[in-house]
Amino acid sequence: MGSAESEGRAKSDGVNGFHHRWDAADYQRIAATRFEQGVVIVRFADDDEARVAPSQLLPDPDAGADWPRLDHEDYHLIVPAPGGVIEVP
């Protein structure tokens, strides 16, 4: 069984009251992205990593997203496509 913080539950920091780990900027800020073996991999500033199928990120699978050229800014993914850049929050 993990700690309250590792399980995402509220904990008291003794100063500001209760907070969740997803409220921290490092939990939200994207540090690196890559597309590998058909999967989008996102590493966050707190070193957590998420792996997601591209079909889960775009409502239109026929948008022509060029996933191998995936890039990012601090809080969203950037995917080139024939109609222009697609930003994924």
C-alpha positions as CSV (number, residue, x, y, z in Angstrom):
1,M,0.0,0.0,0.0
2,G,1.5,3.4,-1.0
3,S,1.5,6.7,0.7
4,A,-1.4,9.1,0.4
5,E,0.8,11.3,-1.9
6,S,1.8,8.5,-4.2
7,E,-1.8,7.4,-4.5
8,G,-2.9,11.0,-5.4
9,R,-5.0,11.6,-2.3
10,A,-5.0,14.8,-0.4
11,K,-2.3,15.4,2.2
12,S,-1.6,18.2,4.5
13,D,1.6,20.1,4.0
14,G,1.3,21.8,7.4
15,V,1.3,25.3,5.9
16,N,-1.2,25.6,3.1
17,G,-3.7,22.9,4.2
18,F,-4.5,20.1,1.8
19,H,-3.4,19.6,-1.8
20,H,-3.1,16.9,-4.4
21,R,0.0,15.9,-6.3
22,W,-1.7,16.9,-9.6
23,D,-1.8,20.5,-8.3
24,A,2.0,20.7,-8.5
25,A,3.4,22.3,-11.6
26,D,6.0,19.5,-12.1
27,Y,3.2,17.0,-12.2
28,Q,1.5,18.9,-15.1
29,R,4.6,20.2,-17.0
30,I,5.7,18.1,-20.0
31,A,9.5,17.5,-20.0
32,A,9.8,15.2,-23.0
33,T,7.7,13.4,-25.6
34,R,8.4,10.6,-28.1
35,F,6.5,8.3,-30.4
36,E,7.7,4.8,-30.2
37,Q,6.3,1.5,-31.6
38,G,2.9,3.2,-32.2
39,V,2.6,4.7,-28.7
40,V,2.8,8.3,-27.5
41,I,5.1,8.5,-24.5
42,V,5.1,11.6,-22.4
43,R,7.5,12.3,-19.5
44,F,6.5,14.9,-17.0
45,A,8.8,17.2,-15.0
46,D,8.2,15.1,-11.9
47,D,9.6,12.1,-13.9
48,D,6.3,10.3,-14.1
49,E,5.6,8.8,-17.6
50,A,2.4,8.2,-19.4
51,R,1.9,6.0,-22.5
52,V,-1.1,6.5,-24.6
53,A,-2.4,5.2,-28.0
54,P,-2.7,8.1,-30.5
55,S,-6.3,7.1,-31.1
56,Q,-7.1,8.2,-27.5
57,L,-5.7,11.7,-28.1
58,L,-7.4,12.9,-31.3
59,P,-11.2,12.8,-32.0
60,D,-10.5,12.4,-35.7
61,P,-8.2,9.4,-36.4
62,D,-8.1,10.5,-40.1
63,A,-6.5,13.9,-39.3
64,G,-3.2,12.7,-40.8
65,A,-1.3,13.3,-37.6
66,D,2.5,12.8,-38.2
67,W,3.1,11.2,-34.8
68,P,6.8,10.5,-35.5
69,R,7.3,14.3,-35.6
70,L,5.6,14.7,-32.2
71,D,6.8,17.7,-30.2
72,H,5.6,19.5,-27.1
73,E,5.4,22.8,-25.1
74,D,5.1,22.9,-21.4
75,Y,1.4,21.9,-21.1
76,H,0.4,20.4,-24.5
77,L,1.5,18.1,-27.3
78,I,2.2,19.4,-30.8
79,V,1.5,17.1,-33.7
80,P,2.1,18.2,-37.3
81,A,-0.7,17.3,-39.8
82,P,-1.5,18.2,-43.4
83,G,-4.1,20.8,-42.3
84,G,-1.7,22.4,-39.8
85,V,-0.4,21.8,-36.3
86,I,-2.7,20.0,-33.9
87,E,-2.3,20.9,-30.2
88,V,-3.3,18.3,-27.7
89,P,-3.9,19.6,-24.2
